[in-house]
Every structure is written in structure tokens, then in C-alpha cells.
Amino acid sequence: MGLCSATSNPFPLSFQLQFPNFSSQFNNTLSPNHCKLPAPFVKKKKQLNGCQRASGKVVAYYNLKKPPYELDALEPYMSKRTVEVHWGEHHRNYVERLNKALGKDDVLYGYTLEELIKVAYRNGSPQFEFNDACQVWNHNFFWESMQPGGGGTPEMGALQQIEKDFGSYLNFREQFVLAALGTFSSGWVWLAVNSEERRLEIVTTKNAVTPIVFGYIPIIGLDMWEHAYYLDYKDDRWSYVTNFLDHLVSWDVVLLRMARAEAFVNLGEPNIPVA
């Protein structure tokens, strides 16, 4: 698990892209700057809003968050049936498994989901709750990365920053597609802010891993697990990825996320306007 190198990409060497390579993803040799652990390691537990208790026992932690649109709103590029299965079954299972695991021991009670992921990562030796916590966070992020009538070329600060870091939107689009197609079996492709390099990068992660454990700030996340596309596209992953970019990705949300990232990382000129 971890951020994947482009060395596993089946394309000819001349077409291979240089993506971040964390060859020691889950051991203690990772740079501390990529794995800074949050304050929850030392702070006391706190009560989650809306959490229910029965006889002093926590019986609910995280809810299944609904996509910010109707389940058929992304058609024809993502069918209602795909969203029903992906969100209503797979995403729901991740939430229920996470809550079940947390119900056995409330040592992690009181963390936000992002805090829980960073704590459960344990410097590259993740504990049991890590996988499902990441899947819940990733899927919330994925649904919010899309909107009906989305896609196409971004505008304003989002386009300017992409052009600054990739040369052009077309370069970004090509690199994103190649990175996604090079993600085999199960994984994710992301546009994220590299906090150390202070620039946008395309990164891939295996299984459920999210770039936040490596110090990145995600901007776009695309699920490349088979259940995300098979009902609509079978093995035509190219159409799935290109339709996501051309018709689904929410550039409005991207602009908001980049504005938030700018509050933590100075991306240099151009400044991303606060929407």
C-alpha cells in the first residue's frame, strides 16, 4: 500500500511518467515530514456531535454521507445503478465495518475521520481500522469531486495553477489518464498539493490508502476499483476516466479545495482566489 511509482506502468519507457515513488510506504523509514501525526495522539477524547450512547457504550461513530446530488444525476456518464451499488452497498459496508471495529474498543473515539486515519496509520504500520477509515474518507471525497454537468476545462485560478504546474490543461489531462490506466486491480488516482514542493502533482495509491498520510492535500480523487466502473464500462477504463474529466469532475469544488490548500501551503503565483 502507499503512493505508487510509475515504474509499474505498462506503457513504453518514453511514455512513462514520473509519479511520486514511496518504495518504503509502510515502514518506519518514511520521512517524518510525510507522516506528521496530529494532535489527537496526545489530546483527550472528545464527544462526536450526534453520537449515540447506550448504557455508557458508544453505538454509532460515523454516518453514511449521501452524495451531494440525486443518485441518477450523473447519468449517462455514471448510471444510477452504479451509484446505488457503489455508494449504497460498498461505501455503506466500509462505514458499517469501521463502526463495528470502533465499537469493540473506544480508544479511537472522538477523532475526526481525518485524524483517525492519521492516528491509525501508525507511521506505516497501519492498524485494523485504517483501511475502512480510508475507504470512508476516500469515498466521501470522491462523490464530492463530481457534479452534474461538470467536466471540461477548468477556469480562473484552478486553470492557472494547473497550467503553472503542468504546462497546460491538456498535459495535465494526459498525465492524469495515463496514471489512472496504470493503476491496476484496486487503487486511486489523485490530483493533490505536494506540501513540500508547493505544487500540484498527480499521485496514485494502492488499495484504500489516501495521500493525506504522506502530507499531501488532495484536490481530486478518482476511484479505480473495479466496482466503480464495471457496471457502466466493463473493462473500458479509458472511457471511465475520460468521461470523469470531460463530464463529471466538479471544477467548482476543485477551486474551493485549492483555496483551502492555499491557506496551508503557499503555491506561489498565481494566487488562488477565495471562492
N, C-alpha and C positions, 0 to 999 in steps of 0.2 A: 504494500500500500504506500501511497505517497505521491508526490509530483513525479510525472513520468518524463523520461527523456524521449527525444525524437529518434533515438537510435533504434527503437523497435518499429519505426515507421517502415512499411514495405516499399516505399517509393524509392526510385534510384537516388544515389548519393547526391546528384546535382539538384534534386528537388527536396532533399531533407532539410527541415527547418531546425533551428537551434532553440529548443524549449528548455526551461529550467530542468536540471538533472540533479535530483537528490538521491544518489545511489545508496545512501545510508539512511533511508527515510525513517525507519523505526528503530534506531539505536541511539545511544546517548552521545554520538559524535556530532550530531547536528549543532549548528551554530546557535548559541543562546539567543541571538537576535531574531532567529526564525521561530523560536519556540518560547517566547516570554510568556510566563504563566500569570494569569490575572490575580487581582487582589483576593478573590474568593478563597485562595489557598490558606489565607490567614485570617479571613474575616469570619464572623459568626454567622450562623444560619439565619435566614430571614424568611418571612412568610410570603408565599406567592399569592398575588391577587386572584381571587376566585377559586383557590384551592379548598377542597372539602376535607373535613376530618370526621372520622367515626371512631368513637371510643379512644380518642387520642392517636389514632393511626391515620396517616395520610393515605387517602384513597384515590386521589387524582393529582397529576402533575401538569401535563401538557395536553392541550386540546388539538383536535384535527382542524387545522386552519383551512377555510374554504378559499379556493381561487377567487381573485377579485373580479370575476365576471361569471356569466352563466356557463354551464358545462358544455353547451353547444356553440358558444360564442366564437370559438377559434376555427370552426369549420369554414371551408373544406380542408384546411391545411392540418388540422388536428381534430379528429372526429369526437363527437360526444361520447361514443363508446370507448374510445381510447382514454379520455379524461375520466370517465366513470370507473374504468378498470385501474388506471394508473393512480388517480387520486383516491377513489373510493375504496380500493382494495389494497394496493401496495403501500401507498402513503399511510393509510389508516393502520395497516399492520405494523409499520415502523413505530407509530405513535403508541399503539397498544402494547407492543413488546417493550418499548422504553419505559412506559409507566409501570408495567408489570415488574421489570427488573428493579426500578427505583423503589417499588413498594416493598421489596424484600429487605431493604436497608435504606434508611433515610439519611445516610451520611452525605449524600449529594443534594439533599432537599434545600431549596431556597435559591439555587442558582438560576440565572437566565440560561436559555438554551445555549447561547454562545459561550458563556462562562463554563457551563457543564462540559461542552466539547473540549475546551482548552484544559480543564482540570482532568478529564478522563483520558486525554491524550498521553499524559504522564511521560513527557519528554521522549516519545517514540515507543513506549511500551504500553499501548492502549489497554484500558480495562474494558470489561464486557460491555458496559453501557455506551462506549464510544461509537460503535458502528451505527446503532439505531438513532442515537442523538444526532450524528452527522446526517443520516438519511432524512430525518425530520427537518433539520435546518436547510439542507440542500433542496428539498422539495418545496418548502415554503418559498425559498429564493427563486426556484425555477418557475413556479406558477406566476410569481410577481414579475418575472423577467419578460412576460408576454402580455399582449393586449390585442383585442380585436382591431383589425385594420392597422396593425403595426408593420414593422419591417421597412425595407427601403434604405435610403441613405440618411444618416443622422444629420442634425442641423446644429447650429450655434456652437457652444463650447465643446459638446461631445465630438462633433466632426473635427473641430480644430485640434483637439487633443489627440484624436486618432491619427490625423494627418501628421502631427508633430512626431508621434512615436512610431508610426508605421510607414510614413511617406505618403500614403494615400489611403482612402477608404477601400479601394479595390485590392491593395496589398493586404490590408487587414482581413478583408473578406476571404481572400485566397488562403492566407495562413490559418485562419480560423477553421475553414472547411477541411484543409489537409490535416490539421491537428485532430479534429473530430473523427475523421475517417481512419486515422492512425490509432484511435482508442479502441482496442479490441475487447470483446467479451462484455466487460462491465466497467463503467467509469464515467467521468465527467470532463467536459472541456469548459474553460473559463476565460473570460477577459477580466483581468484583475490588476490592481495597482501594486507594483512591487515597491514596498515601503522603503527599502534600502536604496534602490536605484532611482526612485522617484519618477516612475514612468509606468505606462500601461504595458502589460505583457499578456500573451496567450499561454496558458498553462493547462496541463491535463493531470487528472488524478485518477487513481485506480479505486475500484470498489466504491466506498462511501466517503473517502477522505475529502475534506474541504480545505481549501488553501489558507483559511484563517489560522490553522495551526502552524503554518510556516511564516506568518507575519504578513501575508498578502491581504488586500482588501478587495473582495470580489465585486465585480460590476455587472457581468453577465454570466449565467450558468446554464449549460445545456446538458441534459441527461442523455447519456449514450448507452444506458442499459437497454437491453432488447425490448423490455415491456413498454418503453417509452415510445416506440415507433412501429413495432411489428404489425399490429392490427391494421395500421394505415398504409405502411410502406413495405411490408415483408422485409426483404434484405436490401432494399434500395435506400441505404443510409444517406447517400448523396442528396437525394430529393428531400429527405427529412431535414438535413442540416441546412440546405439552401433555402427551403421554404421557411425555416425558422428565421433566417436572416432577412429574407426578402418580404415576408408577410406577417411574422409573429412577434419578433423582438420589440420590446417597448423602449423606444429611444427616450420617451418622457421619463421613464423610471431610471434609465441609464444616466440621464442628465442629473437627476436628483441624487443618485448614488455617487456620482463623480463630485458633485458639490459637497456631499458629506465627506468623501475621502479627502477633498481639498482642505477640510478643517483639521485633518490629522497629518497630511503629507503635502508639502509644497511641491506641486508638479511643475512649477516654473511657468513661463509664458507659453501659451495664453492662459490667463486666469479663467477658471470655470465659473460662469455666473451662477449665483444662487437663485434657483427657480422659485 
